[in-house]
Amino acid sequence: MAADLSSPHFELFGLPQSFRVDREQIASRYRELQRATHPDRYVNARDQERRISIQQAARVNEGYQVLKDPLLRGRYLLELSGYSFSDQHHTTSDAAFLMEQMELREALGEVRSAADPFAALAGVMDRVTADFDALTRELQQQLEPDAADPADPDAVADTLMKMQFFRRLHEEAQDLEAALEDELE
């Protein structure tokens, strides 16, 4: 298989460049590409062919990770449009969002001292998941290719930054859940 390693992930997976994707189609195409590029198929090949298969397999894996994840896919689409998104330099002035951040961080910090830490943690995780899902829908609306107005890249970046916050908070909550479970053992 001779895939163009510089082509966009959408092209590699045979998809239109859009936020809306068919996750089953991505998974199916991923399996096809993995079978064609997996380095094990090139064990007896020349060194150059083995290196190319490793590069192609890495590119397929990267494309799959980006396309299946709404946060990464949104960032990728923004970058494809020429917008440079920086985690360190992008902030928000959305007062309601900033207040929610503080409330959720406080709630997560109080989980251990709750009467039922697992129930308190589940409440935080449910809220984080609901907010992430709502932002995913907002991002989809912002990135619709048939929208009357082109997407405002700053608004898209703001939504992505908020999604990133909820992703990190969810990971912290999962780590806390694992720590609580370890303490029970």
Beta strands, then each sheet from edge to edge (+ up, - down):
end
